[in-house]
């Protein structure tokens, strides 16, 4: 049985977002470890996307670099390739779906709300704290005889 935390619905505006949280993990194993698998999604961190009627939207995005569809809502990629995790202490985690050049943080079309999900499918213990979903907006400044450049501005949305 999966143990989990679910946020309320968070109203969002179009943009690119980063999920940030602190985790403390102890004795984490994939329940299928007897089959020789890695942790994969035993540490289950997700952003779930919803339309204006709060109906869930699929988070799959096609990556031409990887030539496959990637679930952009899954943010536990940082742990996916471990065999097991004995103990970590508190870690600051930036949720990742895939390695660069995947456009992590992009929202599926029509997204008006998100919910944050932090769970444990595997065995062990997980503690989470200071979970935030941060929008990164970019402003383009143009000057005569210069190329444009972008300056990121952060806004913290916490629950």
C-alpha positions in Angstrom: 0.0 0.0 0.0 1.4 3.4 -1.0 1.8 6.0 1.7 1.4 9.5 0.4 0.9 13.3 0.7 -1.5 15.1 -1.7 -1.6 18.9 -1.9 -4.8 20.8 -2.5 -5.5 22.1 -6.0 -3.0 24.9 -6.8 -4.2 27.5 -9.4 -1.4 28.3 -11.8 -0.7 30.6 -14.6 1.1 29.6 -17.9 4.8 29.3 -17.5 7.7 27.0 -16.6 7.8 25.6 -13.1 10.2 23.9 -10.7 9.2 21.6 -7.9 11.4 22.0 -4.8 11.3 20.0 -1.6 13.3 18.5 1.3 13.3 14.8 1.8 14.7 12.4 4.4 14.8 8.8 3.3 15.5 5.6 5.3 15.7 2.0 4.2 14.1 2.5 0.8 13.8 -0.5 -1.4 11.6 -1.3 -4.4 9.0 -3.9 -3.5 10.1 -5.7 -6.7 13.8 -5.7 -5.7 13.8 -9.5 -5.6 13.6 -9.3 -9.4 16.8 -7.2 -9.5 15.1 -3.9 -10.3 16.3 -0.4 -9.3 14.2 1.9 -7.1 12.6 3.4 -10.2 9.4 5.0 -8.9 9.5 3.6 -5.3 10.1 7.2 -4.2 7.1 8.6 -6.0 7.2 12.4 -6.5 4.7 13.8 -9.0 3.0 16.9 -10.3 -0.5 16.1 -11.4 -2.0 18.4 -14.0 -5.7 19.5 -14.2 -7.8 21.5 -16.6 -10.2 24.3 -15.6 -12.9 21.7 -14.5 -10.3 19.9 -12.3 -10.2 16.9 -14.6 -6.7 15.3 -14.8 -4.6 15.9 -17.9 -1.9 13.4 -19.0 1.6 14.7 -18.4 3.2 12.8 -21.3 5.4 14.9 -23.6 7.2 13.7 -26.7 11.0 14.2 -26.6 12.6 14.1 -30.1 16.0 13.8 -28.4 15.0 10.5 -26.6 12.6 9.6 -29.4 9.9 8.6 -26.9 7.1 10.0 -24.7 8.2 11.0 -21.2 5.9 11.6 -18.3 6.7 15.1 -17.3 4.7 14.8 -14.1 7.0 12.3 -12.6 9.7 14.2 -10.6 11.4 11.3 -8.8 14.0 10.7 -11.5 16.9 11.6 -9.1 16.3 8.4 -7.2 15.3 6.1 -10.0 18.7 4.4 -10.6 19.6 3.5 -7.1 19.4 -0.2 -6.0 18.4 0.9 -2.5 18.8 3.8 -0.1 20.0 3.1 3.4 19.7 6.6 4.9 20.1 10.1 3.5 19.5 12.7 6.2 17.7 15.8 4.9 18.2 16.4 1.1 17.1 19.4 -0.9 15.5 18.0 -4.1 14.7 19.7 -7.3 12.1 17.5 -9.1 13.3 16.1 -12.4 11.5 14.1 -15.0 14.5 13.4 -17.3 18.0 14.7 -17.9 18.8 17.6 -20.2 17.8 18.4 -23.0 14.3 17.5 -21.8 12.2 20.7 -21.2 11.4 20.0 -17.5 8.8 22.2 -16.0 6.7 22.9 -19.1 3.0 22.5 -18.5 0.7 20.4 -20.7 -1.7 22.6 -22.8 -4.9 23.5 -20.9 -3.4 23.2 -17.4 -5.1 25.5 -14.9 -4.4 23.6 -11.7 -1.8 21.2 -10.3 -1.6 19.0 -7.3 1.7 17.8 -5.7 2.0 14.2 -4.8 4.8 12.8 -2.6 4.6 9.1 -1.9 6.4 5.9 -1.2 5.6 2.8 -3.2 8.6 0.9 -1.8 9.5 -0.2 1.7 11.1 2.2 4.2 10.4 5.7 5.6 10.1 9.0 3.9 9.8 12.4 5.5 9.0 15.6 3.4 9.2 19.2 4.3 9.1 22.7 2.7 7.4 21.6 -0.6 7.1 24.4 -3.1 6.2 24.8 -6.7 8.0 27.8 -8.2 7.2 29.6 -11.5 10.2 30.9 -13.5 9.1 33.7 -15.7 11.4 35.2 -18.3 11.6 38.8 -19.5 13.2 39.6 -22.8 15.2 42.9 -22.9 16.3 44.2 -26.3 18.8 46.9 -26.8 20.1 48.5 -30.0 22.8 46.4 -31.7 22.5 43.7 -29.0 21.0 40.3 -28.8 18.2 39.8 -26.3 18.9 38.1 -23.0 16.6 36.6 -20.4 16.5 37.4 -16.7 14.7 34.8 -14.6 12.4 36.0 -11.8 11.1 33.6 -9.2 7.8 33.5 -7.4 7.2 30.9 -4.7 3.9 29.1 -4.4 3.8 27.1 -1.2 1.4 24.9 0.6 
